[in-house]
Protein backbone atom coordinates (compact mmCIF):
# COMPACT_ATOMS: atom_id res chain seq x y z
CA UNK A 1 0.00 0.00 0.00
CA UNK A 2 1.25 3.48 -0.83
CA UNK A 3 1.87 6.17 1.72
CA UNK A 4 1.45 9.85 0.78
CA UNK A 5 3.08 12.61 2.82
CA UNK A 6 2.85 16.38 2.90
CA UNK A 7 5.11 18.33 0.55
CA UNK A 8 6.63 21.36 2.30
CA UNK A 9 9.69 23.37 1.30
CA UNK A 10 10.70 20.86 -1.36
CA UNK A 11 10.56 17.83 0.97
CA UNK A 12 8.01 15.09 1.61
CA UNK A 13 7.30 14.91 5.34
CA UNK A 14 4.74 13.52 7.80
CA UNK A 15 2.16 15.79 9.45
CA UNK A 16 3.46 17.57 12.57
CA UNK A 17 0.88 15.61 14.56
CA UNK A 18 2.09 12.33 13.04
CA UNK A 19 -1.53 11.52 12.17
CA UNK A 20 -2.60 9.77 8.99
CA UNK A 21 -5.89 8.72 7.38
CA UNK A 22 -6.89 6.19 4.76
CA UNK A 23 -7.83 6.74 1.14
CA UNK A 24 -10.56 4.35 -0.01
CA UNK A 25 -11.23 2.90 -3.46
CA UNK A 26 -14.93 3.70 -4.03
CA UNK A 27 -15.28 0.71 -6.39
CA UNK A 28 -14.75 -1.83 -3.60
CA UNK A 29 -14.18 0.11 -0.34
CA UNK A 30 -10.63 -1.23 -0.02
CA UNK A 31 -7.95 0.97 1.45
CA UNK A 32 -5.53 2.04 -1.29
CA UNK A 33 -3.21 4.38 0.61
CA UNK A 34 -2.45 6.07 3.89
CA UNK A 35 -2.24 9.83 3.74
CA UNK A 36 -0.69 12.39 6.09
CA UNK A 37 -3.39 14.28 8.00
CA UNK A 38 -2.09 17.84 7.90
CA UNK A 39 -3.08 20.54 10.38
CA UNK A 40 -2.69 24.24 11.07
CA UNK A 41 0.97 23.91 12.08
CA UNK A 42 1.80 22.25 8.76
CA UNK A 43 -0.02 24.98 6.84
CA UNK A 44 1.95 27.62 8.73
CA UNK A 45 5.24 25.94 7.81
CA UNK A 46 4.14 25.63 4.18
CA UNK A 47 3.19 29.32 3.99
CA UNK A 48 6.55 30.33 5.49
CA UNK A 49 8.35 28.18 2.91
CA UNK A 50 6.21 29.63 0.11
CA UNK A 51 7.04 33.17 1.22
CA UNK A 52 10.77 32.36 1.36
CA UNK A 53 10.63 30.90 -2.15
CA UNK A 54 8.85 33.97 -3.47
CA UNK A 55 11.35 36.30 -1.77
CA UNK A 56 14.25 34.14 -2.91
CA UNK A 57 15.23 31.78 -5.77
CA UNK A 58 11.77 31.32 -7.22
CA UNK A 59 10.77 34.97 -7.20
CA UNK A 60 14.08 35.88 -8.86
CA UNK A 61 13.57 33.58 -11.85
CA UNK A 62 12.91 34.96 -15.31
CA UNK A 63 9.79 34.13 -17.31
CA UNK A 64 11.89 31.86 -19.53
CA UNK A 65 13.24 29.94 -16.53
CA UNK A 66 9.75 29.48 -15.10
CA UNK A 67 8.52 28.35 -18.50
CA UNK A 68 11.25 25.71 -18.79
CA UNK A 69 10.37 24.24 -15.38
CA UNK A 70 6.63 24.09 -16.11
CA UNK A 71 7.25 22.49 -19.52
CA UNK A 72 9.62 19.94 -17.99
CA UNK A 73 7.07 19.07 -15.27
CA UNK A 74 4.42 18.54 -17.99
CA UNK A 75 6.76 16.13 -19.80
CA UNK A 76 7.43 14.21 -16.57
CA UNK A 77 3.71 13.90 -15.79
CA UNK A 78 3.06 12.69 -19.33
CA UNK A 79 5.83 10.08 -19.03
CA UNK A 80 4.04 8.71 -15.94
CA UNK A 81 0.56 8.82 -17.51
CA UNK A 82 -0.32 5.23 -16.59
CA UNK A 83 0.66 5.71 -12.94
CA UNK A 84 -1.27 8.97 -12.66
CA UNK A 85 -4.32 7.48 -14.37
CA UNK A 86 -4.35 4.41 -12.14
CA UNK A 87 -4.15 6.48 -8.95
CA UNK A 88 -6.87 8.83 -10.19
CA UNK A 89 -9.18 5.91 -10.94
CA UNK A 90 -8.47 4.26 -7.58
CA UNK A 91 -9.22 7.52 -5.76
CA UNK A 92 -12.23 8.85 -7.70
CA UNK A 93 -13.75 5.70 -9.24
CA UNK A 94 -13.72 7.10 -12.77
CA UNK A 95 -13.12 4.71 -15.69
CA UNK A 96 -9.44 4.15 -16.46
CA UNK A 97 -9.99 5.21 -20.09
CA UNK A 98 -11.32 8.56 -18.85
CA UNK A 99 -8.46 9.06 -16.36
CA UNK A 100 -5.90 8.31 -19.06
CA UNK A 101 -7.51 10.05 -22.03
CA UNK A 102 -9.12 13.02 -20.35
CA UNK A 103 -7.73 13.76 -16.89
CA UNK A 104 -4.01 13.20 -17.40
CA UNK A 105 -4.08 14.38 -21.01
CA UNK A 106 -5.86 17.61 -20.09
CA UNK A 107 -3.58 18.25 -17.10
CA UNK A 108 -0.49 17.96 -19.31
CA UNK A 109 -2.07 20.03 -22.08
CA UNK A 110 -3.02 22.84 -19.71
CA UNK A 111 0.36 22.85 -17.96
CA UNK A 112 2.10 23.13 -21.35
CA UNK A 113 -0.11 26.09 -22.19
CA UNK A 114 0.71 27.79 -18.88
CA UNK A 115 4.40 27.17 -19.65
CA UNK A 116 3.90 29.08 -22.91
CA UNK A 117 2.35 32.18 -21.31
CA UNK A 118 4.70 32.95 -18.42
CA UNK A 119 5.47 36.35 -20.01
CA UNK A 120 1.92 37.16 -21.14
CA UNK A 121 0.59 39.06 -18.12
CA UNK A 122 1.81 42.45 -19.25
CA UNK A 123 0.69 45.94 -18.26
CA UNK A 124 -0.45 48.84 -20.43
CA UNK A 125 0.56 52.40 -21.15
CA UNK A 126 -2.31 54.68 -20.16
CA UNK A 127 -2.82 58.01 -21.97
CA UNK A 128 -3.03 60.90 -19.47
CA UNK A 129 -3.55 64.64 -20.13
CA UNK A 130 -0.05 65.62 -18.98
CA UNK A 131 2.85 65.35 -21.43
CA UNK A 132 5.34 65.73 -18.57
CA UNK A 133 4.33 62.42 -17.04
CA UNK A 134 3.73 58.84 -18.13
CA UNK A 135 1.25 56.41 -16.66
CA UNK A 136 1.70 52.67 -17.00
CA UNK A 137 0.33 49.59 -15.31
CA UNK A 138 2.01 46.41 -14.17
CA UNK A 139 0.67 42.96 -13.45
CA UNK A 140 2.54 41.64 -10.42
CA UNK A 141 2.30 38.21 -8.85
CA UNK A 142 0.57 38.19 -5.48
CA UNK A 143 3.35 36.35 -3.66
CA UNK A 144 1.84 33.39 -1.82
CA UNK A 145 -1.38 32.01 -3.33
CA UNK A 146 -3.63 29.53 -1.52
CA UNK A 147 -5.34 26.84 -3.60
CA UNK A 148 -8.21 24.59 -2.51
CA UNK A 149 -9.47 21.90 -4.88
CA UNK A 150 -12.43 19.46 -4.97
CA UNK A 151 -12.47 15.72 -5.59
CA UNK A 152 -14.04 15.38 -9.05
CA UNK A 153 -10.98 16.07 -11.26
CA UNK A 154 -8.14 16.06 -8.68
CA UNK A 155 -5.15 16.15 -11.04
CA UNK A 156 -6.70 18.45 -13.64
CA UNK A 157 -8.00 20.93 -11.08
CA UNK A 158 -4.70 20.91 -9.17
CA UNK A 159 -3.04 21.85 -12.44
CA UNK A 160 -5.53 24.66 -12.99
CA UNK A 161 -4.24 26.22 -9.77
CA UNK A 162 -0.54 25.27 -9.85
CA UNK A 163 -0.17 26.18 -13.56
CA UNK A 164 -1.32 29.81 -13.57
CA UNK A 165 -0.03 30.53 -10.05
CA UNK A 166 3.51 29.44 -10.94
CA UNK A 167 3.39 30.75 -14.53
CA UNK A 168 3.16 34.36 -13.36
CA UNK A 169 5.63 33.86 -10.52
CA UNK A 170 3.60 33.18 -7.38
CA UNK A 171 4.37 30.38 -4.96
CA UNK A 172 1.43 28.23 -3.89
CA UNK A 173 0.13 26.26 -0.92
CA UNK A 174 -2.41 23.78 -2.25
CA UNK A 175 -4.94 21.56 -0.54
CA UNK A 176 -6.47 18.70 -2.55
CA UNK A 177 -9.82 17.27 -1.44
CA UNK A 178 -9.29 15.00 1.56
CA UNK A 179 -10.75 11.96 -0.21
CA UNK A 180 -8.71 12.28 -3.44
CA UNK A 181 -5.17 13.30 -2.48
CA UNK A 182 -2.98 10.87 -4.42
CA UNK A 183 -2.27 12.45 -7.81
CA UNK A 184 -1.70 15.93 -6.37
CA UNK A 185 0.99 14.42 -4.19
CA UNK A 186 2.59 12.72 -7.20
CA UNK A 187 2.63 16.04 -9.06
CA UNK A 188 5.07 17.36 -6.43
CA UNK A 189 7.59 14.65 -7.41
CA UNK A 190 7.42 15.81 -11.03
CA UNK A 191 7.88 19.49 -10.19
CA UNK A 192 10.78 18.73 -7.84
CA UNK A 193 12.45 16.64 -10.56
CA UNK A 194 11.85 19.46 -13.04
CA UNK A 195 13.93 21.77 -10.84
CA UNK A 196 11.23 23.86 -9.14
CA UNK A 197 12.90 25.67 -6.22
CA UNK A 198 11.95 24.43 -2.74
CA UNK A 199 8.86 26.13 -1.32
CA UNK A 200 7.37 27.31 -4.64
CA UNK A 201 4.84 24.46 -4.49
CA UNK A 202 3.56 23.01 -1.21
CA UNK A 203 0.79 20.45 -0.84
CA UNK A 204 -1.03 19.86 2.45
CA UNK A 205 -3.48 16.98 2.65
CA UNK A 206 -6.07 16.77 5.41
CA UNK A 207 -9.54 17.90 6.47
CA UNK A 208 -11.00 20.94 4.73
CA UNK A 209 -12.28 22.59 7.90
CA UNK A 210 -8.76 22.58 9.35
CA UNK A 211 -6.26 22.74 6.48
CA UNK A 212 -8.47 24.81 4.14
CA UNK A 213 -9.36 27.35 6.81
CA UNK A 214 -5.73 27.66 7.93
CA UNK A 215 -4.68 28.40 4.34
CA UNK A 216 -7.36 31.06 3.80
CA UNK A 217 -6.54 32.85 7.07
CA UNK A 218 -2.73 32.70 6.99
CA UNK A 219 -1.49 36.29 6.76
CA UNK A 220 1.09 35.43 4.06
CA UNK A 221 -1.60 34.20 1.68
CA UNK A 222 -2.57 37.14 -0.54
CA UNK A 223 -5.06 35.43 -2.83
CA UNK A 224 -7.18 32.28 -2.60
CA UNK A 225 -8.32 30.22 -5.56
CA UNK A 226 -11.13 27.91 -4.45
CA UNK A 227 -12.97 25.28 -6.47
CA UNK A 228 -15.73 23.40 -4.74
CA UNK A 229 -19.33 23.63 -3.59
CA UNK A 230 -21.23 26.90 -3.27
CA UNK A 231 -21.80 26.15 0.42
CA UNK A 232 -18.10 25.82 1.30
CA UNK A 233 -17.26 28.64 -1.11
CA UNK A 234 -19.48 30.93 0.93
CA UNK A 235 -17.50 30.01 4.06
CA UNK A 236 -14.20 30.67 2.27
CA UNK A 237 -15.43 34.12 1.17
CA UNK A 238 -16.35 34.87 4.79
CA UNK A 239 -12.92 33.75 5.96
CA UNK A 240 -11.22 35.84 3.27
CA UNK A 241 -12.50 38.91 5.13
CA UNK A 242 -10.04 38.04 7.92
CA UNK A 243 -7.03 39.39 6.00
CA UNK A 244 -9.06 41.06 3.18
CA UNK A 245 -7.61 38.82 0.48
CA UNK A 246 -8.73 38.43 -3.12
CA UNK A 247 -10.60 35.26 -3.97
CA UNK A 248 -11.39 33.44 -7.17
CA UNK A 249 -14.37 31.14 -6.69
CA UNK A 250 -15.35 28.25 -8.98
CA UNK A 251 -18.50 26.82 -7.44
CA UNK A 252 -21.45 24.56 -8.15
CA UNK A 253 -23.90 24.41 -11.03
CA UNK A 254 -27.23 23.11 -12.29
CA UNK A 255 -26.78 23.79 -15.94
CA UNK A 256 -29.61 23.71 -18.50
CA UNK A 257 -29.08 21.83 -21.76
CA UNK A 258 -31.76 23.11 -24.14
CA UNK A 259 -33.03 21.20 -27.18
CA UNK A 260 -35.20 22.98 -29.77
CA UNK A 261 -37.47 21.23 -32.24
CA UNK A 262 -35.19 22.34 -35.07
CA UNK A 263 -32.14 20.63 -33.54
CA UNK A 264 -30.28 17.79 -35.24
CA UNK A 265 -31.88 14.91 -33.32
CA UNK A 266 -28.83 12.62 -33.00
CA UNK A 267 -26.53 15.51 -32.14
CA UNK A 268 -28.91 16.63 -29.40
CA UNK A 269 -29.22 13.13 -27.90
CA UNK A 270 -25.44 12.68 -27.89
CA UNK A 271 -25.06 16.15 -26.37
CA UNK A 272 -27.59 15.40 -23.64
CA UNK A 273 -25.88 12.12 -22.71
CA UNK A 274 -22.29 13.37 -22.82
CA UNK A 275 -23.36 16.67 -21.27
CA UNK A 276 -24.56 14.69 -18.26
CA UNK A 277 -22.15 11.81 -17.99
CA UNK A 278 -18.60 13.05 -18.25
CA UNK A 279 -17.07 11.88 -14.95
CA UNK A 280 -20.32 10.12 -14.11
CA UNK A 281 -22.19 13.40 -13.73
CA UNK A 282 -19.75 14.51 -11.03
CA UNK A 283 -18.90 17.53 -13.10
CA UNK A 284 -19.56 21.16 -12.12
CA UNK A 285 -20.80 22.18 -15.56
CA UNK A 286 -22.77 18.98 -16.28
CA UNK A 287 -25.95 19.69 -18.24
CA UNK A 288 -28.22 18.19 -15.59
CA UNK A 289 -31.44 19.96 -16.58
CA UNK A 290 -32.53 18.77 -20.04
CA UNK A 291 -34.99 21.34 -21.37
CA UNK A 292 -36.79 19.95 -24.43
CA UNK A 293 -39.29 21.74 -26.67
CA UNK A 294 -42.72 20.17 -26.22
CA UNK A 295 -43.11 18.73 -29.75
CA UNK A 296 -40.05 16.46 -29.46
CA UNK A 297 -40.03 15.96 -25.68
CA UNK A 298 -41.23 12.34 -25.71
CA UNK A 299 -38.94 11.30 -28.59
CA UNK A 300 -35.82 12.91 -27.13
CA UNK A 301 -36.52 11.46 -23.67
CA UNK A 302 -37.04 7.98 -25.15
CA UNK A 303 -33.78 8.16 -27.14
CA UNK A 304 -31.80 9.47 -24.16
CA UNK A 305 -33.27 6.76 -21.89
CA UNK A 306 -32.35 4.06 -24.42
CA UNK A 307 -28.78 5.33 -24.61
CA UNK A 308 -28.42 5.56 -20.82
CA UNK A 309 -29.72 1.99 -20.43
CA UNK A 310 -27.12 0.73 -22.92
CA UNK A 311 -24.08 2.10 -21.07
CA UNK A 312 -21.69 -0.23 -19.25
CA UNK A 313 -21.44 0.54 -15.54
CA UNK A 314 -18.58 -1.50 -14.16
CA UNK A 315 -15.16 -1.92 -12.60
CA UNK A 316 -13.39 1.40 -13.23
CA UNK A 317 -10.12 -0.42 -13.98
CA UNK A 318 -11.76 -2.37 -16.83
CA UNK A 319 -11.08 -0.58 -20.15
CA UNK A 320 -14.59 -1.48 -21.40
CA UNK A 321 -16.28 0.36 -18.53
CA UNK A 322 -18.07 3.55 -19.52
CA UNK A 323 -19.31 4.61 -16.08
CA UNK A 324 -17.36 3.83 -12.92
CA UNK A 325 -18.11 4.26 -9.23
CA UNK A 326 -19.48 7.24 -7.34
CA UNK A 327 -16.66 8.84 -5.35
CA UNK A 328 -17.90 8.09 -1.81
CA UNK A 329 -20.71 6.58 0.21
CA UNK A 330 -21.87 10.08 1.22
CA UNK A 331 -22.14 11.11 -2.42
CA UNK A 332 -23.90 7.82 -3.30
CA UNK A 333 -26.48 8.38 -0.54
CA UNK A 334 -27.05 11.95 -1.69
CA UNK A 335 -27.76 10.81 -5.26
CA UNK A 336 -30.20 8.10 -4.15
CA UNK A 337 -31.92 10.56 -1.83
CA UNK A 338 -32.58 12.93 -4.73
CA UNK A 339 -33.84 10.16 -7.02
CA UNK A 340 -36.37 9.19 -4.31
CA UNK A 341 -37.29 12.85 -3.75
CA UNK A 342 -37.90 13.28 -7.49
CA UNK A 343 -40.16 10.24 -7.58
CA UNK A 344 -42.10 11.44 -4.53
CA UNK A 345 -42.58 14.83 -6.20
CA UNK A 346 -44.17 13.17 -9.25
CA UNK A 347 -41.25 12.53 -11.62
CA UNK A 348 -41.11 9.31 -13.64
CA UNK A 349 -37.95 7.21 -13.72
CA UNK A 350 -37.39 6.68 -17.45
CA UNK A 351 -33.92 5.11 -17.04
CA UNK A 352 -31.77 3.93 -14.13
CA UNK A 353 -32.70 5.15 -10.68
CA UNK A 354 -31.11 2.08 -9.16
CA UNK A 355 -27.82 0.28 -8.57
CA UNK A 356 -26.42 -2.23 -11.08
CA UNK A 357 -27.33 -5.86 -10.32
CA UNK A 358 -23.80 -7.18 -11.04
CA UNK A 359 -22.74 -8.95 -7.77
CA UNK A 360 -19.10 -8.05 -8.47
CA UNK A 361 -19.99 -4.40 -7.91
CA UNK A 362 -21.83 -5.01 -4.64
CA UNK A 363 -19.02 -3.66 -2.43
CA UNK A 364 -18.71 -0.38 -4.31
CA UNK A 365 -20.87 2.70 -4.75
CA UNK A 366 -22.42 2.44 -8.20
CA UNK A 367 -25.53 4.08 -9.66
CA UNK A 368 -27.08 3.39 -13.05
CA UNK A 369 -27.36 6.56 -15.18
CA UNK A 370 -30.77 8.00 -14.48
CA UNK A 371 -33.33 9.99 -16.43
CA UNK A 372 -36.28 11.54 -14.63
CA UNK A 373 -39.09 12.75 -16.88
CA UNK A 374 -42.29 14.70 -16.11
CA UNK A 375 -40.20 17.11 -14.06
CA UNK A 376 -40.88 20.73 -13.27
CA UNK A 377 -38.18 23.28 -12.61
CA UNK A 378 -39.45 23.75 -9.06
CA UNK A 379 -38.75 20.19 -7.85
CA UNK A 380 -35.71 19.83 -5.57
CA UNK A 381 -34.23 17.41 -8.09
CA UNK A 382 -34.29 20.28 -10.62
CA UNK A 383 -33.07 23.03 -8.27
CA UNK A 384 -30.27 21.41 -6.26
CA UNK A 385 -26.87 20.31 -7.50
CA UNK A 386 -26.92 16.52 -7.11
CA UNK A 387 -23.45 15.86 -8.54
CA UNK A 388 -24.14 12.42 -9.96
CA UNK A 389 -25.53 10.71 -13.10
CA UNK A 390 -29.06 12.10 -12.75
CA UNK A 391 -30.74 14.02 -15.57
CA UNK A 392 -34.09 15.77 -15.17
CA UNK A 393 -36.12 16.41 -18.33
CA UNK A 394 -38.37 19.49 -18.39
CA UNK A 395 -40.59 20.47 -21.36
CA UNK A 396 -40.81 24.04 -22.66
CA UNK A 397 -43.04 25.78 -25.21
CA UNK A 398 -40.95 28.39 -27.05
CA UNK A 399 -37.72 30.37 -26.89
CA UNK A 400 -38.94 32.80 -24.23
CA UNK A 401 -40.15 29.92 -22.06
CA UNK A 402 -36.80 28.12 -22.48
CA UNK A 403 -34.86 31.22 -21.39
CA UNK A 404 -37.11 31.76 -18.39
CA UNK A 405 -36.76 28.18 -17.15
CA UNK A 406 -33.02 28.03 -17.92
CA UNK A 407 -32.28 31.22 -15.96
CA UNK A 408 -34.57 30.35 -13.05
CA UNK A 409 -31.76 28.97 -10.85
CA UNK A 410 -29.32 30.30 -8.28
CA UNK A 411 -26.49 28.94 -10.44
CA UNK A 412 -24.90 30.28 -13.62
CA UNK A 413 -22.00 28.08 -14.64
CA UNK A 414 -22.93 26.65 -18.05
CA UNK A 415 -25.71 26.21 -20.59
CA UNK A 416 -26.13 24.16 -23.75
CA UNK A 417 -28.29 24.96 -26.78
CA UNK A 418 -29.10 22.53 -29.58
CA UNK A 419 -30.57 24.21 -32.64
CA UNK A 420 -29.89 24.45 -36.38
CA UNK A 421 -31.05 28.09 -36.44
CA UNK A 422 -27.91 30.26 -36.18
CA UNK A 423 -29.86 33.40 -35.28
CA UNK A 424 -31.64 31.58 -32.48
CA UNK A 425 -28.30 30.24 -31.25
CA UNK A 426 -26.92 33.77 -30.95
CA UNK A 427 -30.11 35.09 -29.30
CA UNK A 428 -29.94 32.28 -26.76
CA UNK A 429 -26.23 32.85 -26.07
CA UNK A 430 -27.05 36.49 -25.31
CA UNK A 431 -30.05 35.67 -23.09
CA UNK A 432 -28.63 32.82 -20.98
CA UNK A 433 -27.23 33.80 -17.59
CA UNK A 434 -24.15 31.61 -17.40
CA UNK A 435 -20.40 31.97 -17.71
CA UNK A 436 -20.17 29.42 -20.54
CA UNK A 437 -22.66 28.69 -23.35
CA UNK A 438 -22.17 25.65 -25.57
CA UNK A 439 -23.97 25.59 -28.93
CA UNK A 440 -24.52 22.18 -30.52
CA UNK A 441 -21.86 20.69 -28.25
CA UNK A 442 -21.15 20.28 -24.55
CA UNK A 443 -18.30 19.77 -22.05
CA UNK A 444 -15.58 21.12 -24.32
CA UNK A 445 -12.55 22.62 -22.56
CA UNK A 446 -9.44 24.31 -23.93
CA UNK A 447 -6.62 25.99 -21.97
CA UNK A 448 -7.26 29.18 -23.96
CA UNK A 449 -10.97 29.32 -23.04
CA UNK A 450 -11.94 31.37 -19.98
CA UNK A 451 -14.29 29.67 -17.49
CA UNK A 452 -16.22 32.23 -15.42
CA UNK A 453 -19.06 31.43 -13.04
CA UNK A 454 -22.12 33.69 -12.84
CA UNK A 455 -24.50 34.09 -9.89
CA UNK A 456 -23.78 31.54 -7.13
CA UNK A 457 -21.50 29.52 -9.44
CA UNK A 458 -18.59 31.77 -8.69
CA UNK A 459 -16.72 35.01 -8.95
CA UNK A 460 -13.77 35.98 -11.12
CA UNK A 461 -12.43 34.05 -14.07
CA UNK A 462 -10.21 30.99 -14.17
CA UNK A 463 -8.49 29.53 -17.25
CA UNK A 464 -7.62 31.28 -20.49
CA UNK A 465 -5.74 34.58 -20.58
CA UNK A 466 -8.26 36.24 -18.23
CA UNK A 467 -7.70 33.37 -15.82
CA UNK A 468 -3.96 33.95 -15.92
CA UNK A 469 -4.54 37.57 -14.91
CA UNK A 470 -6.59 36.28 -11.95
CA UNK A 471 -3.28 35.22 -10.42
CA UNK A 472 -1.78 38.72 -10.73
CA UNK A 473 -2.57 42.01 -9.05
CA UNK A 474 -2.81 45.30 -10.75
CA UNK A 475 -0.42 48.12 -10.06
CA UNK A 476 -0.52 51.60 -11.59
CA UNK A 477 2.62 53.73 -11.91
CA UNK A 478 2.79 57.48 -12.63
CA UNK A 479 6.28 58.75 -13.47
CA UNK A 480 7.31 62.34 -13.98
CA UNK A 481 9.76 62.69 -16.86
CA UNK A 482 10.05 66.52 -16.87
CA UNK A 483 12.71 66.76 -14.17
CA UNK A 484 10.64 69.58 -12.57
CA UNK A 485 9.54 69.69 -8.92
CA UNK A 486 5.86 69.57 -8.11
CA UNK A 487 4.77 73.21 -8.24
CA UNK A 488 2.31 73.10 -5.35
CA UNK A 489 4.11 75.12 -2.67
P1 LIG B 1 -16.45 20.90 -1.26
O1 LIG B 1 -16.90 22.31 -1.30
O2 LIG B 1 -17.05 20.00 -0.28
O3 LIG B 1 -14.87 20.85 -1.00
C1 LIG B 1 -13.97 21.56 -1.84
C2 LIG B 1 -12.64 21.72 -1.09
O4 LIG B 1 -12.85 22.57 0.03
C3 LIG B 1 -12.07 20.42 -0.54
O5 LIG B 1 -10.67 20.43 -0.67
C4 LIG B 1 -12.48 20.49 0.92
O6 LIG B 1 -11.64 19.70 1.75
C5 LIG B 1 -12.31 21.97 1.20
N1 LIG B 1 -13.03 22.46 2.36
C6 LIG B 1 -14.07 21.90 3.04
N2 LIG B 1 -14.45 22.67 4.06
C7 LIG B 1 -13.67 23.77 4.04
C8 LIG B 1 -13.59 24.95 4.82
N3 LIG B 1 -14.40 25.16 5.87
N4 LIG B 1 -12.66 25.88 4.51
C9 LIG B 1 -11.85 25.71 3.44
N5 LIG B 1 -11.85 24.60 2.66
C10 LIG B 1 -12.77 23.65 2.95
O7 LIG B 1 -16.61 20.36 -2.76
P2 LIG B 1 -16.40 18.86 -3.27
O8 LIG B 1 -17.53 18.03 -2.73
O9 LIG B 1 -15.00 18.44 -3.02
O10 LIG B 1 -16.56 19.06 -4.85
C11 LIG B 1 -17.78 19.13 -5.50
C12 LIG B 1 -18.19 20.59 -5.72
O11 LIG B 1 -17.18 21.27 -6.46
C13 LIG B 1 -19.45 20.70 -6.56
O12 LIG B 1 -20.28 21.67 -6.00
C14 LIG B 1 -18.93 21.17 -7.92
O13 LIG B 1 -19.88 21.86 -8.70
C15 LIG B 1 -17.79 22.02 -7.52
N6 LIG B 1 -16.85 22.19 -8.63
C16 LIG B 1 -16.86 23.38 -9.30
C17 LIG B 1 -16.01 23.57 -10.40
C18 LIG B 1 -16.02 24.85 -11.17
O14 LIG B 1 -15.13 25.04 -11.99
N7 LIG B 1 -16.98 25.74 -10.97
C19 LIG B 1 -15.16 22.54 -10.80
C20 LIG B 1 -15.20 21.33 -10.10
C21 LIG B 1 -16.04 21.18 -9.00
Boltz pocket constraint, residues with backbone or C-beta under 6 A from the ligand:
constraints:
  - pocket:
      binder: B
      contacts: [[A, 148], [A, 149], [A, 150], [A, 151], [A, 152], [A, 175], [A, 176], [A, 177], [A, 178], [A, 206], [A, 207], [A, 208], [A, 209], [A, 210], [A, 211], [A, 212], [A, 213], [A, 216], [A, 227], [A, 228], [A, 229], [A, 230], [A, 231], [A, 232], [A, 233], [A, 235], [A, 236], [A, 249], [A, 250], [A, 251], [A, 252], [A, 253], [A, 283], [A, 284], [A, 285], [A, 385], [A, 387], [A, 413], [A, 451], [A, 453], [A, 457], [A, 458]]
      max_distance: 6.0
